[in-house]
Amino acid sequence: MSESVIRRWNHRRLDWMRAQKLHFMRAIFDPFSRRMSVQSVALLKNEKKEILVLRLDDKLGDSVTATGFLRSLKNIFPDCSLTVVAGPLTGQVYQNQPTIDRVLIAKKGFVSTLKLFFQLRSKIYNVVINTSHIMAPRTIFLMSQLHAIRKMGFRCHEYHLFTDHIEYDPLEDHVTTRYQNVLRALNGNAASECDLSYELHIPSRWTEQVRSQLQSLVGQRIVILNSFAGARLRSLNEKISRAIAEGILRGDPRAVVISIGNHNDLPVIAKWIERAAESRWVCFLDHTEFFWNCALIDKADLVISPDTAIVHVASAFKKPQIAVFREDSKLVGAEKNSKIWAPTSLGARARVRVILAPDLHQLRGDEEPDINDVNVEQVVKAALELLRS
């Protein structure tokens, strides 16, 4: 049995199990969602607004794309108390955002969900917003049991527990469109003028550590290369990563390529660099923390990354970047990832390039396209142009 067949079967198995869990939770909690009484609604009119945002999927990239939305939410309702519930990873993004009043960390699991519920149940919320586009069992439980005037979710008409069903095109609309539609539902057309650009606030200790680490590179152009995404066929392999790094270093004698990654990725990358024997291609094996990488990106002259969270981090710091995506499928009903998760525009002076790896999988009989079919010469040329502009 081929690897692609096993992978396809496993995906179907996981999708089926998830669907069964959702069906079970919906059958129990959806019909019995808590409703606000007229007296409670009237009482809230004279109280400070309480807004609760759920970000339970714990996806770093998605959490970064919501930062502009949270800032705009606070700007529209400056007197509100804004609480965000996030996972252990995404919580670190929001704990440093000044417009958020309170961040609660929620781990996965039945016990953690119950603890979270007991933390939240004492308040009556003006609005509860689920910002994940993927429904989860604990989201159903929390949304059904919390007291709120409005409960908002994305494209969730089949659930009675939501009062507002925010629409967007899941196949083509940029991720910020769904947030724009939430703000419009809350504040009418005035929300169309909101700035939804991303933002990240780095704790000073990480900034200082990176500044110290980069002292020896003063005067050189720093290129951040991220090779790894969440899946093999979305990650740049050794051959492509090395070709990109060596092409940039040959074309710009002042360039230094710094590879970043998590604790699993960096040892692999270190071996690539050792085999390349290129002194201006480096990585810092002792530093795999999210904010360390953010601080590096903040000091970079250029960021190169496949379709993953680093694309959004670079957008948050308004850095010149090359985002490598796989070519969007031509099939009807297929998502256009290069549109949905594209880097945010920086206006007329934007220095952002999106480069698509051609979809050759049908010719080879693979299950899905491989990002390593990208044209390396095109990436290197774009990188050198951005470094010189």
Buried (B, 14 or more C-beta within 10 A) or exposed (E): EEEEEEBEEEEEEEEEEBEEBBEEBBEEBBEEBBEBEEEEEEEBEEEEBBBBBBBBBBBBBBBBBBBBBBBBBBEBBEEBBBBBBBBEBBBBBBBBBEBBEEBBBBEEEEEBBEBBBEEBEEBBBBBBBBBBBEBBBBBBBBBBBBBBBBBBBBBBEEBBBBBBBBEBEBBEBBBBBBBBBBBBBBBEEEBEEBEBBBBBBBBEEBBEBBEEBBEEBEEBBBBBBBBBBEEEBBBBBBEBBBBBBBBBBEBBEEBBBBBBBEEEBBEBBBEBBEEBEBEBBBBBEEBBBBBBBBBBBBBBBBBBBBBBBBBBBBBBBBBBBBBBBBBBBEEEEEEBBBBBBBBBEBEEEEBBBBBBBEBEBEEEEBBBBBBBBBEBEBBBBBBBBBBEE
